[in-house]
Amino acid sequence: MNKFGPTIWTRWLSSTRHAANEKRWFLKGSFVLKFVYWFPLGLGFTHYFYTLKTVKGRSMQPTLNPDTSAWNDVVVFDRFSVHFRLPDLQRGDVVALRDPIQSNKTIVKRIVALPGDTVKTLPPYPLAEVLVPPGHVWVEAGDEPFRTLDSNKFGPVPMALIDSKLSHIVWPLDRIGPLRSPTKPRNQRGSPRNHQWYREMAAFERERRRQSRVTPLDSIGN
């Protein structure tokens, strides 16, 4: 019994380990096959449809990365609307585009004017007004344009440079929701106006001044 017991036990352990190794290799192989199958689909989805990216910098404050937030905003970048549904771009849309000066860099700006619109420019642009040419848009930074480059420095940009439209903030949780142009805050009668109300009103006033500098194409001649 003792003579044959260890040999049988050793063989059993060896066969069990061999089966376990085969199972691990099978699972690894199955994972690799799934990865090879799904990776191109995932890559194509993020390249042509939607992806999540972190927006860094302060040029689009307070729409993105306001001083009141301790986190950088994580935003949905919608490529489908740009590449498959043109012209699905509107005044006020926040877009990601290739920097016209540094082509290897992506910048985030707001569309202020569309093709055919007339824009009253800001310094340092050399002309007082610009007629946005066909196939181009006029983009500007957030409420503090001195922090970054925009069309007031490099002029109208070709729509072909636009990579995606920013649609929703998904992080941080207290800022989750769709990106919208600033709107006039509501104030219930009798309730005190807090800091949030004043920030929203200031953003609304700045957006209204920005829109007042644009004469849309559809209003010319009316």
GUDO-714955 format. One record per atom (N, C-alpha, C): x, y, z; residue number from 1. Coordinates in steps of 0.001 Angstrom, whole numbers. Example, Ala and Ser with C-alpha at 12.3 -4.5 7.8 and 13.67 -1.06 7.14 Angstrom:
// residues 2
ATOM        px        py        pz   num
ATOM     13190     -5690      7800     1
ATOM     12300     -4500      7800     1
ATOM     13200     -3300      7800     1
ATOM     12850     -2250      7080     2
ATOM     13670     -1060      7140     2
ATOM     12900        30      7870     2
// end
This chain:
// residues 222
ATOM        px        py        pz   num
ATOM       838     -1210         0     1
ATOM         0         0         0     1
ATOM       865      1249         0     1
ATOM      1851      1277       957     2
ATOM      2738      2419      1037     2
ATOM      3645      2509      -174     2
ATOM      3916      1305      -779     3
ATOM      4823      1294     -1913     3
ATOM      4212      1976     -3124     3
ATOM      2901      1723     -3329     4
ATOM      2269      2258     -4529     4
ATOM      1498      3570     -4272     4
ATOM      1202      3869     -2989     5
ATOM       390      5047     -2682     5
ATOM       988      6349     -3183     5
ATOM      2236      6645     -2871     6
ATOM      2803      7913     -3311     6
ATOM      2862      8063     -4834     6
ATOM      3128      6933     -5513     7
ATOM      3209      6995     -6978     7
ATOM      1858      7358     -7574     7
ATOM       800      6757     -7091     8
ATOM      -546      7064     -7583     8
ATOM      -912      8508     -7260     8
ATOM      -570      8909     -6031     9
ATOM      -859     10286     -5609     9
ATOM      -113     11298     -6466     9
ATOM      1173     10994     -6758    10
ATOM      1979     11894     -7590    10
ATOM      1408     11985     -8987    10
ATOM       995     10868     -9559    11
ATOM       403     10878    -10890    11
ATOM      -902     11678    -10918    11
ATOM     -1677     11512     -9860    12
ATOM     -2946     12250     -9803    12
ATOM     -2708     13765     -9731    12
ATOM     -1721     14157     -8880    13
ATOM     -1389     15581     -8783    13
ATOM      -875     16118    -10112    13
ATOM       -35     15308    -10774    14
ATOM       518     15730    -12057    14
ATOM      -573     15918    -13097    14
ATOM     -1515     14972    -13136    15
ATOM     -2596     15091    -14114    15
ATOM     -3503     16272    -13786    15
ATOM     -3725     16525    -12495    16
ATOM     -4556     17660    -12090    16
ATOM     -3893     18980    -12467    16
ATOM     -2588     19088    -12217    17
ATOM     -1866     20307    -12578    17
ATOM     -1862     20507    -14088    17
ATOM     -1695     19403    -14809    18
ATOM     -1687     19497    -16263    18
ATOM     -3042     19991    -16778    18
ATOM     -4115     19460    -16185    19
ATOM     -5457     19897    -16589    19
ATOM     -5676     21369    -16237    19
ATOM     -5173     21785    -15075    20
ATOM     -5320     23186    -14676    20
ATOM     -4546     24101    -15613    20
ATOM     -3326     23672    -16001    21
ATOM     -2537     24470    -16936    21
ATOM     -3230     24582    -18284    21
ATOM     -3809     23443    -18736    22
ATOM     -4523     23471    -20009    22
ATOM     -5723     24407    -19946    22
ATOM     -6413     24407    -18788    23
ATOM     -7566     25286    -18626    23
ATOM     -7140     26745    -18650    23
ATOM     -6004     27048    -17947    24
ATOM     -5517     28431    -17947    24
ATOM     -5131     28872    -19347    24
ATOM     -4438     28007    -20081    25
ATOM     -4054     28348    -21456    25
ATOM     -5277     28526    -22342    25
ATOM     -6304     27700    -22088    26
ATOM     -7533     27818    -22869    26
ATOM     -8216     29152    -22601    26
ATOM     -8272     29525    -21298    27
ATOM     -8901     30792    -20942    27
ATOM     -8115     31968    -21510    27
ATOM     -6778     31885    -21427    28
ATOM     -5960     32946    -21996    28
ATOM     -6165     33051    -23500    28
ATOM     -6186     31886    -24144    29
ATOM     -6405     31885    -25587    29
ATOM     -7766     32436    -25957    29
ATOM     -8782     32079    -25138    30
ATOM    -10126     32593    -25391    30
ATOM    -10165     34097    -25202    30
ATOM     -9477     34607    -24176    31
ATOM     -9432     36052    -23953    31
ATOM     -8747     36767    -25112    31
ATOM     -7646     36182    -25587    32
ATOM     -6920     36792    -26702    32
ATOM     -7791     36837    -27945    32
ATOM     -8510     35738    -28206    33
ATOM     -9384     35709    -29375    33
ATOM    -10486     36765    -29261    33
ATOM    -11068     36893    -28053    34
ATOM    -12106     37909    -27857    34
ATOM    -11534     39306    -28032    34
ATOM    -10321     39517    -27506    35
ATOM     -9688     40824    -27629    35
ATOM     -9433     41162    -29093    35
ATOM     -8894     40182    -29824    36
ATOM     -8605     40397    -31245    36
ATOM     -9894     40679    -32012    36
ATOM    -10988     40040    -31601    37
ATOM    -12263     40220    -32299    37
ATOM    -12890     41575    -31994    37
ATOM    -12890     41949    -30700    38
ATOM    -13614     43143    -30295    38
ATOM    -12795     44425    -30376    38
ATOM    -11468     44328    -30329    39
ATOM    -10641     45532    -30309    39
ATOM    -10872     46425    -31535    39
ATOM    -10888     45879    -32761    40
ATOM    -11157     46758    -33911    40
ATOM    -12520     47430    -33849    40
ATOM    -13533     46713    -33307    41
ATOM    -14858     47313    -33187    41
ATOM    -14844     48469    -32197    41
ATOM    -14170     48237    -31055    42
ATOM    -14069     49315    -30068    42
ATOM    -13277     50496    -30585    42
ATOM    -12201     50198    -31313    43
ATOM    -11393     51270    -31883    43
ATOM    -12191     52064    -32911    43
ATOM    -12942     51349    -33738    44
ATOM    -13768     52030    -34733    44
ATOM    -14865     52861    -34090    44
ATOM    -15433     52349    -32978    45
ATOM    -16499     53094    -32296    45
ATOM    -15976     54402    -31746    45
ATOM    -14807     54356    -31075    46
ATOM    -14255     55580    -30497    46
ATOM    -13734     56526    -31570    46
ATOM    -13329     55973    -32728    47
ATOM    -12770     56814    -33787    47
ATOM    -13855     57526    -34587    47
ATOM    -14997     56844    -34775    48
ATOM    -16028     57408    -35647    48
ATOM    -17298     57846    -34915    48
ATOM    -17487     57415    -33667    49
ATOM    -18756     57705    -32996    49
ATOM    -18544     58524    -31722    49
ATOM    -18235     57876    -30600    50
ATOM    -18142     58593    -29333    50
ATOM    -16927     58117    -28543    50
ATOM    -16362     59021    -27778    51
ATOM    -15277     58675    -26878    51
ATOM    -15294     59615    -25682    51
ATOM    -14659     59200    -24598    52
ATOM    -14543     60024    -23399    52
ATOM    -13123     60562    -23304    52
ATOM    -13013     61850    -23008    53
ATOM    -11698     62458    -22840    53
ATOM    -11740     63462    -21700    53
ATOM    -10589     63643    -21083    54
ATOM    -10446     64653    -20038    54
ATOM    -10026     65970    -20661    54
ATOM    -10739     67026    -20331    55
ATOM    -10412     68365    -20836    55
ATOM     -9524     69049    -19802    55
ATOM     -8354     69462    -20235    56
ATOM     -7419     70135    -19340    56
ATOM     -7287     71607    -19729    56
ATOM     -6863     72392    -18784    57
ATOM     -6684     73812    -19060    57
ATOM     -7889     74637    -18638    57
ATOM     -7731     75953    -18713    58
ATOM     -8743     76872    -18191    58
ATOM     -9346     77761    -19268    58
ATOM     -9025     77492    -20533    59
ATOM     -9443     78420    -21586    59
ATOM    -10946     78444    -21796    59
ATOM    -11660     77367    -21427    60
ATOM    -13102     77327    -21631    60
ATOM    -13886     77566    -20349    60
ATOM    -13246     78137    -19356    61
ATOM    -13984     78479    -18140    61
ATOM    -15017     79566    -18439    61
ATOM    -16163     79532    -17751    62
ATOM    -16562     78585    -16723    62
ATOM    -17340     77387    -17269    62
ATOM    -17484     77293    -18604    63
ATOM    -18215     76157    -19164    63
ATOM    -17541     74847    -18813    63
ATOM    -16216     74809    -18889    64
ATOM    -15435     73624    -18555    64
ATOM    -14353     73985    -17546    64
ATOM    -14124     73060    -16616    65
ATOM    -13093     73226    -15586    65
ATOM    -13199     74549    -14827    65
ATOM    -14370     74857    -14273    66
ATOM    -14492     76111    -13507    66
ATOM    -13640     76067    -12243    66
ATOM    -13326     77231    -11729    67
ATOM    -12518     77302    -10509    67
ATOM    -13225     76662     -9322    67
ATOM    -14536     76552     -9392    68
ATOM    -15292     75968     -8282    68
ATOM    -15161     74452     -8232    68
ATOM    -14574     73832     -9255    69
ATOM    -14437     72376     -9294    69
ATOM    -12990     71987     -9012    69
ATOM    -12826     70922     -8234    70
ATOM    -11486     70427     -7914    70
ATOM    -10988     69420     -8942    70
ATOM    -11828     69080     -9926    71
ATOM    -11496     68053    -10904    71
ATOM    -11489     68650    -12311    71
ATOM    -10710     68013    -13193    72
ATOM    -10843     68300    -14613    72
ATOM    -12075     67587    -15143    72
ATOM    -12797     68234    -16034    73
ATOM    -14016     67649    -16580    73
ATOM    -13696     66505    -17547    73
ATOM    -14460     65416    -17415    74
ATOM    -14421     64319    -18389    74
ATOM    -15676     64455    -19243    74
ATOM    -15506     64538    -20560    75
ATOM    -16585     64928    -21456    75
ATOM    -16742     63906    -22584    75
ATOM    -17987     63721    -23036    76
ATOM    -18266     62892    -24204    76
ATOM    -17946     63691    -25457    76
ATOM    -17056     63138    -26291    77
ATOM    -16711     63746    -27578    77
ATOM    -17503     63011    -28660    77
ATOM    -18410     63729    -29303    78
ATOM    -19309     63161    -30310    78
ATOM    -18727     63386    -31706    78
ATOM    -18134     62339    -32277    79
ATOM    -17572     62433    -33623    79
ATOM    -18626     62146    -34691    79
ATOM    -19657     61388    -34346    80
ATOM    -20678     61007    -35321    80
ATOM    -21378     62232    -35906    80
ATOM    -21746     63181    -35034    81
ATOM    -22463     64378    -35488    81
ATOM    -21626     65222    -36424    81
ATOM    -20304     65151    -36260    82
ATOM    -19419     65983    -37072    82
ATOM    -19109     65341    -38413    82
ATOM    -18824     64040    -38404    83
ATOM    -18332     63386    -39611    83
ATOM    -19432     62759    -40465    83
ATOM    -20608     62502    -39893    84
ATOM    -21634     61807    -40657    84
ATOM    -22932     62589    -40785    84
ATOM    -23043     63728    -40078    85
ATOM    -24298     64470    -40118    85
ATOM    -24063     65943    -40409    85
ATOM    -23008     66264    -41133    86
ATOM    -22772     67655    -41491    86
ATOM    -23892     68174    -42376    86
ATOM    -24325     69407    -42299    87
ATOM    -23807     70380    -41315    87
ATOM    -24626     70355    -40027    87
ATOM    -24165     69621    -39020    88
ATOM    -24852     69543    -37738    88
ATOM    -24083     70339    -36696    88
ATOM    -23576     71482    -37089    89
ATOM    -22869     72361    -36177    89
ATOM    -23661     73655    -36038    89
ATOM    -23794     74116    -34802    90
ATOM    -24596     75293    -34513    90
ATOM    -23752     76323    -33766    90
ATOM    -24171     77567    -33836    91
ATOM    -23526     78588    -33015    91
ATOM    -23711     78210    -31543    91
ATOM    -22661     78295    -30805    92
ATOM    -22706     77934    -29396    92
ATOM    -22178     76540    -29108    92
ATOM    -22005     75695    -30134    93
ATOM    -21463     74353    -29917    93
ATOM    -20015     74442    -29453    93
ATOM    -19656     73590    -28503    94
ATOM    -18263     73468    -28071    94
ATOM    -17657     72301    -28836    94
ATOM    -16554     72541    -29529    95
ATOM    -15971     71530    -30408    95
ATOM    -14495     71338    -30102    95
ATOM    -13995     70159    -30475    96
ATOM    -12560     69874    -30442    96
ATOM    -12055     69909    -31874    96
ATOM    -10952     70577    -32087    97
ATOM    -10413     70710    -33442    97
ATOM     -8894     70720    -33407    97
ATOM     -8301     70402    -34560    98
ATOM     -6852     70491    -34674    98
ATOM     -6434     71952    -34660    98
ATOM     -5416     72237    -33881    99
ATOM     -4899     73587    -33797    99
ATOM     -4396     74009    -35179    99
ATOM     -4908     75120    -35741   100
ATOM     -4460     75551    -37062   100
ATOM     -2991     75939    -37107   100
ATOM     -2399     76235    -35945   101
ATOM      -988     76629    -35892   101
ATOM      -102     75422    -35584   101
ATOM      -490     74621    -34583   102
ATOM       248     73403    -34238   102
ATOM      -651     72211    -34563   102
ATOM      -433     71620    -35714   103
ATOM     -1349     70597    -36220   103
ATOM     -1371     69330    -35375   103
ATOM      -361     69112    -34546   104
ATOM      -336     67915    -33702   104
ATOM     -1045     68139    -32369   104
ATOM     -1692     69269    -32212   105
ATOM     -2350     69626    -30953   105
ATOM     -3855     69760    -31165   105
ATOM     -4631     69292    -30191   106
ATOM     -6086     69431    -30230   106
ATOM     -6519     70492    -29234   106
ATOM     -7396     71392    -29676   107
ATOM     -7873     72465    -28813   107
ATOM     -9396     72400    -28734   107
ATOM     -9940     72972    -27692   108
ATOM    -11393     72994    -27471   108
ATOM    -11860     74439    -27486   108
ATOM    -12831     74740    -28375   109
ATOM    -13340     76109    -28516   109
ATOM    -14850     76068    -28721   109
ATOM    -15456     77253    -28666   110
ATOM    -16886     77384    -28930   110
ATOM    -17099     78027    -30296   110
ATOM    -18021     77463    -31081   111
ATOM    -18353     78053    -32372   111
ATOM    -19190     79308    -32132   111
ATOM    -18690     80433    -32630   112
ATOM    -19384     81706    -32474   112
ATOM    -20148     82067    -33742   112
ATOM    -19563     81760    -34894   113
ATOM    -20193     82125    -36161   113
ATOM    -19995     81015    -37187   113
ATOM    -20974     80900    -38087   114
ATOM    -20987     79875    -39131   114
ATOM    -20665     80514    -40478   114
ATOM    -20484     79697    -41529   115
ATOM    -20200     80264    -42849   115
ATOM    -21250     81289    -43274   115
ATOM    -20788     82421    -43767   116
ATOM    -21688     83488    -44206   116
ATOM    -22017     84503    -43142   116
ATOM    -21739     84197    -41864   117
ATOM    -21982     85160    -40787   117
ATOM    -20918     86252    -40803   117
ATOM    -21287     87410    -40291   118
ATOM    -20342     88510    -40124   118
ATOM    -20036     88670    -38643   118
ATOM    -18760     88743    -38305   119
ATOM    -18330     88814    -36909   119
ATOM    -17582     90115    -36648   119
ATOM    -17959     90784    -35558   120
ATOM    -17153     91903    -35075   120
ATOM    -16041     91305    -34220   120
ATOM    -14818     91470    -34663   121
ATOM    -13689     90792    -34035   121
ATOM    -13230     91509    -32773   121
ATOM    -12325     90840    -32070   122
ATOM    -11684     91399    -30879   122
ATOM    -10184     91511    -31135   122
ATOM     -9497     92380    -30401   123
ATOM     -8033     92442    -30540   123
ATOM     -7425     91077    -30203   123
ATOM     -6366     90686    -30902   124
ATOM     -5507     91488    -31789   124
ATOM     -5824     91317    -33271   124
ATOM     -7056     90870    -33624   125
ATOM     -7344     90655    -35046   125
ATOM     -7243     91984    -35791   125
ATOM     -6611     92005    -36964   126
ATOM     -6332     93277    -37643   126
ATOM     -7551     93949    -38260   126
ATOM     -8633     93190    -38520   127
ATOM     -9830     93768    -39130   127
ATOM    -10931     93918    -38090   127
ATOM    -11765     94941    -38246   128
ATOM    -12859     95173    -37299   128
ATOM    -13976     94156    -37479   128
ATOM    -14198     93722    -38719   129
ATOM    -15243     92745    -39017   129
ATOM    -14702     91705    -39993   129
ATOM    -15276     90518    -39923   130
ATOM    -14885     89434    -40823   130
ATOM    -16141     88732    -41315   130
ATOM    -16204     88477    -42618   131
ATOM    -17236     87638    -43194   131
ATOM    -16687     86219    -43232   131
ATOM    -17289     85329    -42478   132
ATOM    -16784     83953    -42400   132
ATOM    -16964     83273    -43757   132
ATOM    -15885     82808    -44374   133
ATOM    -15991     82222    -45717   133
ATOM    -16672     80856    -45691   133
ATOM    -17113     80373    -46853   134
ATOM    -17732     79044    -46934   134
ATOM    -16773     77959    -46419   134
ATOM    -17343     76971    -45736   135
ATOM    -16532     75876    -45227   135
ATOM    -15690     76221    -44024   135
ATOM    -15936     77370    -43396   136
ATOM    -15173     77807    -42229   136
ATOM    -16113     78190    -41085   136
ATOM    -15569     78246    -39894   137
ATOM    -16301     78730    -38727   137
ATOM    -15394     79662    -37942   137
ATOM    -16025     80479    -37117   138
ATOM    -15287     81380    -36226   138
ATOM    -15406     80814    -34814   138
ATOM    -14277     80519    -34181   139
ATOM    -14289     79906    -32853   139
ATOM    -13612     80826    -31851   139
ATOM    -14101     80777    -30627   140
ATOM    -13501     81565    -29559   140
ATOM    -13402     80731    -28298   140
ATOM    -12602     81227    -27370   141
ATOM    -12407     80532    -26104   141
ATOM    -13580     80821    -25176   141
ATOM    -13362     80557    -23907   142
ATOM    -14430     80763    -22938   142
ATOM    -14590     82222    -22583   142
ATOM    -14869     82468    -21325   143
ATOM    -15131     83833    -20885   143
ATOM    -13851     84616    -20610   143
ATOM    -12712     83951    -20719   144
ATOM    -11439     84612    -20490   144
ATOM    -10525     84334    -21677   144
ATOM    -10798     84948    -22838   145
ATOM    -10071     84622    -24060   145
ATOM     -8599     84981    -24037   145
ATOM     -8172     85824    -23086   146
ATOM     -6765     86198    -23039   146
ATOM     -5882     85018    -22664   146
ATOM     -6496     83922    -22190   147
ATOM     -5709     82779    -21751   147
ATOM     -5331     81839    -22887   147
ATOM     -5859     82042    -24060   148
ATOM     -5638     81062    -25115   148
ATOM     -5771     81697    -26488   148
ATOM     -5378     80936    -27492   149
ATOM     -5536     81353    -28879   149
ATOM     -6935     80998    -29366   149
ATOM     -7485     81866    -30223   150
ATOM     -8753     81551    -30872   150
ATOM     -8796     82293    -32202   150
ATOM     -9968     82366    -32829   151
ATOM    -10057     82980    -34155   151
ATOM     -9686     84460    -34159   151
ATOM     -9735     85105    -33018   152
ATOM     -9299     86501    -32977   152
ATOM     -7790     86634    -33165   152
ATOM     -7094     85505    -33153   153
ATOM     -5657     85512    -33400   153
ATOM     -5296     84760    -34678   153
ATOM     -6009     83646    -34975   154
ATOM     -5657     82902    -36191   154
ATOM     -6750     82932    -37253   154
ATOM     -7842     83663    -37039   155
ATOM     -8858     83840    -38070   155
ATOM     -9832     82677    -38172   155
ATOM    -10714     82692    -39195   156
ATOM    -11664     81589    -39391   156
ATOM    -10918     80276    -39618   156
ATOM    -11488     79187    -39146   157
ATOM    -10840     77878    -39288   157
ATOM    -11680     76985    -40192   157
ATOM    -11031     76160    -41015   158
ATOM    -11778     75233    -41874   158
ATOM    -12559     74219    -41035   158
ATOM    -13769     73928    -41456   159
ATOM    -14582     72948    -40736   159
ATOM    -13950     71568    -40779   159
ATOM    -13071     71332    -41742   160
ATOM    -12394     70040    -41831   160
ATOM    -11471     69787    -40650   160
ATOM    -11087     70839    -39934   161
ATOM    -10226     70664    -38764   161
ATOM    -11006     70205    -37536   161
ATOM    -12324     70300    -37582   162
ATOM    -13134     69927    -36419   162
ATOM    -13181     68413    -36299   162
ATOM    -12799     67910    -35136   163
ATOM    -12765     66471    -34883   163
ATOM    -14055     65964    -34261   163
ATOM    -14617     66718    -33333   164
ATOM    -15790     66234    -32608   164
ATOM    -16482     67394    -31913   164
ATOM    -17705     67101    -31461   165
ATOM    -18502     68067    -30702   165
ATOM    -18655     67548    -29282   165
ATOM    -18411     68400    -28303   166
ATOM    -18535     67992    -26909   166
ATOM    -20001     68061    -26504   166
ATOM    -20531     66934    -26006   167
ATOM    -21975     66872    -25777   167
ATOM    -22370     66800    -24306   167
ATOM    -21662     65988    -23497   168
ATOM    -22069     65801    -22096   168
ATOM    -20851     65754    -21179   168
ATOM    -20996     66321    -20011   169
ATOM    -20009     66144    -18944   169
ATOM    -20405     64910    -18139   169
ATOM    -19464     63996    -17938   170
ATOM    -19750     62785    -17164   170
ATOM    -18988     62741    -15837   170
ATOM    -18058     63639    -15645   171
ATOM    -17309     63733    -14388   171
ATOM    -16775     65157    -14245   171
ATOM    -16834     65704    -13031   172
ATOM    -17293     65152    -11761   172
ATOM    -18812     65038    -11683   172
ATOM    -19274     64243    -10728   173
ATOM    -20695     63919    -10659   173
ATOM    -21571     65136    -10413   173
ATOM    -21052     66130     -9692   174
ATOM    -21883     67302     -9417   174
ATOM    -22050     68198    -10643   174
ATOM    -21314     67897    -11727   175
ATOM    -21433     68680    -12956   175
ATOM    -21960     67843    -14118   175
ATOM    -22397     66635    -13832   176
ATOM    -22845     65730    -14888   176
ATOM    -24057     66309    -15619   176
ATOM    -24064     66159    -16956   177
ATOM    -25192     66667    -17732   177
ATOM    -24739     67177    -19087   177
ATOM    -25679     67568    -19931   178
ATOM    -25348     68058    -21278   178
ATOM    -24697     69433    -21242   178
ATOM    -23841     69681    -22228   179
ATOM    -23236     71004    -22362   179
ATOM    -24224     71937    -23041   179
ATOM    -24472     73072    -22453   180
ATOM    -25398     74049    -23019   180
ATOM    -24774     75435    -22966   180
ATOM    -25255     76293    -23829   181
ATOM    -24844     77691    -23749   181
ATOM    -25414     78299    -22474   181
ATOM    -24730     79267    -21902   182
ATOM    -25232     79898    -20668   182
ATOM    -26628     80470    -20855   182
ATOM    -27474     80262    -19873   183
ATOM    -28837     80792    -19897   183
ATOM    -29051     81691    -18675   183
ATOM    -30045     82548    -18786   184
ATOM    -30335     83472    -17695   184
ATOM    -30857     82703    -16489   184
ATOM    -30216     82853    -15334   185
ATOM    -30658     82094    -14152   185
ATOM    -31991     82602    -13626   185
ATOM    -32758     81683    -13080   186
ATOM    -34039     82061    -12484   186
ATOM    -33839     82405    -11021   186
ATOM    -34619     83362    -10580   187
ATOM    -34544     83757     -9183   187
ATOM    -35961     83869     -8636   187
ATOM    -36301     82956     -7741   188
ATOM    -37637     83000     -7163   188
ATOM    -37812     84247     -6298   188
ATOM    -38994     84806     -6415   189
ATOM    -39280     86048     -5693   189
ATOM    -39112     85839     -4177   189
ATOM    -38335     86726     -3602   190
ATOM    -38127     86677     -2159   190
ATOM    -36918     85875     -1737   190
ATOM    -36362     85058     -2618   191
ATOM    -35198     84250     -2256   191
ATOM    -33922     85045     -2513   191
ATOM    -32917     84916     -1638   192
ATOM    -31678     85690     -1810   192
ATOM    -30866     85184     -3003   192
ATOM    -30131     86081     -3620   193
ATOM    -29266     85705     -4734   193
ATOM    -27903     85291     -4189   193
ATOM    -27523     84046     -4452   194
ATOM    -26258     83535     -3938   194
ATOM    -25151     83668     -4991   194
ATOM    -23951     83142     -4646   195
ATOM    -22806     83242     -5547   195
ATOM    -23070     82494     -6855   195
ATOM    -23770     81366     -6772   196
ATOM    -24067     80604     -7980   196
ATOM    -24913     81425     -8955   196
ATOM    -25898     82129     -8423   197
ATOM    -26761     82954     -9274   197
ATOM    -25945     84042     -9975   197
ATOM    -25043     84714     -9254   198
ATOM    -24233     85776     -9848   198
ATOM    -23268     85222    -10898   198
ATOM    -22712     84019    -10664   199
ATOM    -21825     83418    -11661   199
ATOM    -22595     83091    -12939   199
ATOM    -23789     82532    -12789   200
ATOM    -24585     82191    -13962   200
ATOM    -25042     83433    -14715   200
ATOM    -25392     84475    -13988   201
ATOM    -25797     85716    -14640   201
ATOM    -24625     86353    -15390   201
ATOM    -23435     86317    -14789   202
ATOM    -22259     86874    -15459   202
ATOM    -21948     86096    -16737   202
ATOM    -22048     84770    -16686   203
ATOM    -21808     83951    -17877   203
ATOM    -22852     84237    -18950   203
ATOM    -24104     84417    -18535   204
ATOM    -25179     84725    -19490   204
ATOM    -24947     86069    -20165   204
ATOM    -24536     87075    -19411   205
ATOM    -24294     88401    -19970   205
ATOM    -23128     88360    -20957   205
ATOM    -22078     87606    -20622   206
ATOM    -20943     87511    -21534   206
ATOM    -21329     86799    -22825   206
ATOM    -22158     85759    -22706   207
ATOM    -22616     85055    -23907   207
ATOM    -23493     85957    -24758   207
ATOM    -24319     86776    -24132   208
ATOM    -25175     87694    -24883   208
ATOM    -24334     88738    -25616   208
ATOM    -23283     89241    -24974   209
ATOM    -22393     90189    -25647   209
ATOM    -21675     89525    -26816   209
ATOM    -21305     88260    -26635   210
ATOM    -20641     87538    -27717   210
ATOM    -21583     87373    -28907   210
ATOM    -22823     87020    -28654   211
ATOM    -23795     86841    -29732   211
ATOM    -24117     88171    -30419   211
ATOM    -24048     89273    -29669   212
ATOM    -24363     90577    -30264   212
ATOM    -23315     91005    -31277   212
ATOM    -22145     90376    -31267   213
ATOM    -21089     90701    -32224   213
ATOM    -21247     89959    -33538   213
ATOM    -22242     89076    -33620   214
ATOM    -22414     88235    -34809   214
ATOM    -23689     88617    -35539   214
ATOM    -23576     88823    -36851   215
ATOM    -24740     89030    -37709   215
ATOM    -24910     87752    -38522   215
ATOM    -25920     86939    -38192   216
ATOM    -26077     85660    -38896   216
ATOM    -26418     85863    -40370   216
ATOM    -26017     84885    -41159   217
ATOM    -26277     84943    -42597   217
ATOM    -27765     85040    -42884   217
ATOM    -28593     84301    -42136   218
ATOM    -30041     84273    -42437   218
ATOM    -30736     85567    -42063   218
ATOM    -30036     86477    -41363   219
ATOM    -30654     87764    -41003   219
ATOM    -30218     88888    -41940   219
ATOM    -29213     88624    -42785   220
ATOM    -28728     89653    -43695   220
ATOM    -29744     89870    -44815   220
ATOM    -30120     91102    -45027   221
ATOM    -31074     91429    -46092   221
ATOM    -32509     91373    -45651   221
ATOM    -32783     90931    -44404   222
ATOM    -34178     90883    -43924   222
ATOM    -34572     92235    -43319   222
// end
